[in-house]
Amino acid sequence: MKTIGLIGGMSWQSTTHYYQLLNQVVADRLGGLHSAQVVVYSLDFAPIERCQTSGDWDQAGDILAEAARALERVGADYLAICANTMHKVADQVQAAVSIPLIHLASATAEVLNAAGVTTVGLLGTRYTMEQDFYQSVIRQAGIDVIVPPPADIEATNTIIFDQLCLGILTDESRQQYLRVIDDLAGRGAQGVILGCTEIGLLIKPSDTAVRLFDTTEIHVNRLAELSLADEATPPAAGSADRGRPATD
């Protein structure tokens, strides 16, 4: 089993979810007492959020690059940034290490293509929805991207930073997100990317008839697949079943 290096803490709420899902997937596939082989570098999100607000992405990239180097030193075989927005500095992080960084948006684009999606809605922070670093990866896969109008971008972003990153989940916010999802579907989206790792804590597939693509689950499945590439097939009947997270 290869070692997964997670750059987390952005926010710690979603990093906890990453860790839990990774262990669920590995335990489900290998059975028994198996769990994921993971090292986590959990960053203090407050300085990074200040860099985001001020537009100092180089400094934010330096912080993540140092975390990447630390994970490489302790034996990680490959890396993952446990946040959609911070993939803006993915190239800077990859340049700092010799091990591969598994890009979240690239994994999502592959899943969208496999699902036959040609037009997709995108929810996330305002950086993810307004800037090109994320959308360009999806478009390069031949998929059109639709984002909400400015007022909904601002409202969506506010809920992420003022509530979801703090572990606050309210039905009012859920209903607001569902309205935005319905609007994207009405504008032609065949599905909607939950392009912020905290959104999947609030919105579940059972909440809407619109097909959702939760990037946390997509990323986790790709990381587990790589980690277990050389492992044996799943165990015989009778081994423990720890449950299976949704895939798309």
C-alpha positions as CSV (number, residue, x, y, z in Angstrom):
1,M,0.0,0.0,0.0
2,K,1.4,3.4,-1.0
3,T,1.4,6.3,1.4
4,I,-1.0,9.2,0.7
5,G,0.2,12.7,1.8
6,L,-2.7,15.0,2.5
7,I,-2.2,18.8,2.7
8,G,-5.2,19.7,4.8
9,G,-6.6,22.2,7.3
10,M,-8.4,24.3,4.6
11,S,-10.7,23.8,6.5
12,W,-10.1,21.1,9.1
13,Q,-13.8,20.2,8.7
14,S,-13.3,18.9,5.2
15,T,-9.9,17.4,6.0
16,T,-11.6,15.3,8.7
17,H,-14.1,14.2,6.0
18,Y,-11.2,13.3,3.7
19,Y,-9.6,11.1,6.3
20,Q,-12.8,9.4,7.2
21,L,-13.7,8.6,3.6
22,L,-10.2,7.4,2.8
23,N,-10.3,4.9,5.6
24,Q,-13.8,3.8,4.7
25,V,-12.8,3.1,1.1
26,V,-9.6,1.2,2.0
27,A,-11.4,-0.9,4.7
28,D,-14.2,-1.7,2.3
29,R,-11.8,-2.9,-0.4
30,L,-9.4,-4.8,1.8
31,G,-11.6,-5.8,4.7
32,G,-10.6,-6.9,8.1
33,L,-8.6,-4.3,10.1
34,H,-7.2,-2.5,7.1
35,S,-7.1,1.3,7.0
36,A,-5.5,3.9,4.8
37,Q,-1.8,4.6,5.0
38,V,-1.9,8.4,5.3
39,V,0.2,11.3,6.5
40,V,-1.5,14.6,7.1
41,Y,-0.1,18.0,7.2
42,S,-2.9,20.1,8.7
43,L,-2.2,23.8,8.0
44,D,-3.6,26.8,10.0
45,F,-6.2,28.1,7.6
46,A,-6.4,31.7,8.9
47,P,-3.1,32.9,7.3
48,I,-4.0,31.2,4.1
49,E,-7.5,32.8,4.0
50,R,-5.8,36.2,4.6
51,C,-3.6,35.5,1.5
52,Q,-6.7,34.6,-0.5
53,T,-8.4,37.8,0.5
54,S,-5.4,40.0,-0.2
55,G,-4.6,38.2,-3.5
56,D,-1.2,37.0,-2.3
57,W,-1.3,33.6,-3.9
58,D,2.5,33.3,-4.1
59,Q,2.7,33.4,-0.3
60,A,-0.1,30.9,0.0
61,G,1.7,28.7,-2.5
62,D,4.9,28.9,-0.4
63,I,3.0,27.7,2.6
64,L,1.5,24.7,0.8
65,A,4.8,24.0,-0.9
66,E,6.6,23.7,2.5
67,A,3.9,21.3,3.6
68,A,4.4,19.3,0.5
69,R,8.2,19.1,1.1
70,A,7.5,17.9,4.7
71,L,5.2,15.2,3.5
72,E,7.7,14.0,0.9
73,R,10.4,13.9,3.6
74,V,8.3,11.6,5.8
75,G,7.7,9.1,3.0
76,A,4.5,10.1,1.1
77,D,4.4,8.5,-2.3
78,Y,2.1,11.1,-3.7
79,L,0.2,14.2,-2.6
80,A,-3.3,15.7,-2.5
81,I,-4.4,19.2,-1.7
82,C,-7.6,18.7,0.4
83,A,-9.2,21.9,-1.0
84,N,-10.6,23.0,-4.4
85,T,-9.6,26.7,-4.1
86,M,-6.0,26.0,-3.3
87,H,-5.5,24.2,-6.5
88,K,-4.8,27.7,-7.8
89,V,-1.3,27.1,-6.5
90,A,-1.1,23.4,-7.6
91,D,1.7,24.1,-10.1
92,Q,3.8,25.8,-7.4
93,V,3.3,22.9,-5.0
94,Q,4.1,20.3,-7.7
95,A,7.3,22.2,-8.5
96,A,8.5,22.0,-4.9
97,V,8.6,18.1,-4.8
98,S,9.6,15.1,-6.9
99,I,6.5,13.0,-6.0
100,P,3.2,13.5,-8.0
101,L,0.4,15.8,-6.9
102,I,-3.0,14.2,-7.7
103,H,-5.1,17.1,-9.1
104,L,-8.6,17.3,-7.8
105,A,-10.1,19.0,-10.9
106,S,-8.4,16.6,-13.3
107,A,-9.9,13.7,-11.4
108,T,-13.3,15.4,-11.5
109,A,-13.1,16.0,-15.3
110,E,-12.4,12.4,-15.9
111,V,-15.5,11.4,-13.9
112,L,-17.6,13.9,-15.8
113,N,-16.4,12.5,-19.1
114,A,-17.1,9.0,-18.1
115,A,-20.6,10.1,-17.1
116,G,-21.2,11.6,-20.5
117,V,-21.6,15.2,-19.1
118,T,-20.9,17.9,-21.6
119,T,-22.3,20.9,-19.6
120,V,-21.8,21.2,-15.8
121,G,-22.7,23.7,-13.1
122,L,-20.0,24.7,-10.7
123,L,-20.4,25.6,-7.0
124,G,-17.5,26.6,-4.8
125,T,-15.8,29.6,-3.3
126,R,-15.9,32.8,-5.3
127,Y,-12.3,32.2,-6.3
128,T,-13.2,28.8,-7.8
129,M,-16.3,30.2,-9.5
130,E,-14.8,33.4,-10.8
131,Q,-11.2,32.6,-11.7
132,D,-10.0,30.4,-14.5
133,F,-7.5,28.0,-12.7
134,Y,-10.2,25.4,-12.0
135,Q,-12.7,25.9,-14.8
136,S,-9.9,25.7,-17.4
137,V,-9.1,22.1,-16.3
138,I,-12.8,21.1,-16.8
139,R,-13.1,22.9,-20.1
140,Q,-9.9,21.3,-21.4
141,A,-11.7,18.0,-21.1
142,G,-14.4,19.3,-23.5
143,I,-17.0,20.2,-20.9
144,D,-18.8,23.6,-20.7
145,V,-19.0,25.2,-17.3
146,I,-21.8,27.3,-15.9
147,V,-21.5,29.3,-12.7
148,P,-24.2,31.2,-10.7
149,P,-24.9,34.9,-11.2
150,P,-22.9,37.4,-9.1
151,A,-25.3,37.6,-6.2
152,D,-25.5,33.9,-5.8
153,I,-21.7,33.6,-6.1
154,E,-21.4,36.0,-3.2
155,A,-24.0,34.2,-1.1
156,T,-22.5,30.8,-1.8
157,N,-19.1,32.1,-0.8
158,T,-20.3,33.7,2.4
159,I,-22.0,30.4,3.5
160,I,-18.7,28.5,2.9
161,F,-16.5,30.8,5.0
162,D,-19.0,31.9,7.7
163,Q,-20.7,28.6,8.2
164,L,-19.4,25.5,6.6
165,C,-15.7,26.0,7.4
166,L,-16.8,26.4,11.1
167,G,-18.9,23.2,11.0
168,I,-22.2,25.2,11.0
169,L,-24.8,23.4,8.9
170,T,-28.3,25.0,8.6
171,D,-31.4,24.1,6.7
172,E,-31.7,27.7,5.5
173,S,-28.3,27.5,3.8
174,R,-29.1,24.0,2.4
175,Q,-32.3,25.4,0.8
176,Q,-30.3,28.4,-0.6
177,Y,-27.8,26.0,-2.2
178,L,-30.5,23.8,-3.6
179,R,-32.1,26.8,-5.2
180,V,-28.8,27.7,-6.9
181,I,-28.4,24.1,-8.0
182,D,-31.9,24.1,-9.5
183,D,-31.1,27.3,-11.3
184,L,-27.9,25.9,-12.8
185,A,-29.9,22.8,-14.0
186,G,-32.5,25.1,-15.5
187,R,-29.8,26.9,-17.5
188,G,-28.6,23.6,-19.1
189,A,-26.3,21.9,-16.5
190,Q,-26.5,18.1,-16.7
191,G,-25.0,17.9,-13.3
192,V,-23.4,20.2,-10.7
193,I,-19.9,20.0,-9.3
194,L,-19.8,20.5,-5.5
195,G,-16.5,22.3,-6.0
196,C,-15.7,23.1,-2.4
197,T,-14.8,20.3,-0.1
198,E,-17.2,21.5,2.6
199,I,-20.3,21.6,0.4
200,G,-20.7,17.9,0.5
201,L,-21.1,18.1,4.3
202,L,-24.3,20.2,3.7
203,I,-25.7,18.9,0.4
204,K,-26.4,15.2,-0.3
205,P,-27.6,13.5,-3.5
206,S,-30.9,12.7,-1.7
207,D,-31.6,16.4,-1.4
208,T,-32.1,17.0,-5.1
209,A,-32.9,15.3,-8.4
210,V,-30.0,17.1,-10.1
211,R,-26.9,14.9,-10.4
212,L,-24.2,16.0,-8.0
213,F,-20.4,15.4,-8.4
214,D,-18.9,15.7,-5.0
215,T,-15.2,16.5,-5.5
216,T,-14.2,15.2,-2.1
217,E,-15.6,11.7,-2.9
218,I,-14.1,11.8,-6.4
219,H,-10.7,12.8,-5.1
220,V,-10.8,10.2,-2.3
221,N,-11.6,7.4,-4.7
222,R,-8.8,8.3,-7.0
223,L,-6.3,8.5,-4.1
224,A,-7.4,5.1,-2.7
225,E,-7.2,3.6,-6.2
226,L,-3.6,4.7,-6.5
227,S,-2.7,3.7,-3.0
228,L,-4.1,0.2,-3.5
229,A,-2.9,-0.4,-7.1
230,D,-0.5,-3.2,-6.0
231,E,-2.8,-4.7,-3.4
232,A,-4.6,-8.0,-3.7
233,T,-8.2,-8.3,-4.7
234,P,-10.9,-7.8,-2.0
235,P,-11.0,-10.4,0.8
236,A,-13.3,-13.5,0.8
237,A,-16.8,-13.4,2.1
238,G,-17.1,-13.1,5.9
239,S,-14.5,-10.3,6.3
240,A,-15.7,-7.0,7.9
241,D,-17.6,-4.6,5.8
242,R,-17.1,-1.0,6.9
243,G,-19.4,0.6,4.4
244,R,-18.9,2.3,1.1
245,P,-19.2,6.1,0.4
246,A,-21.1,7.3,-2.7
247,T,-18.9,7.7,-5.8
248,D,-20.3,10.5,-7.9
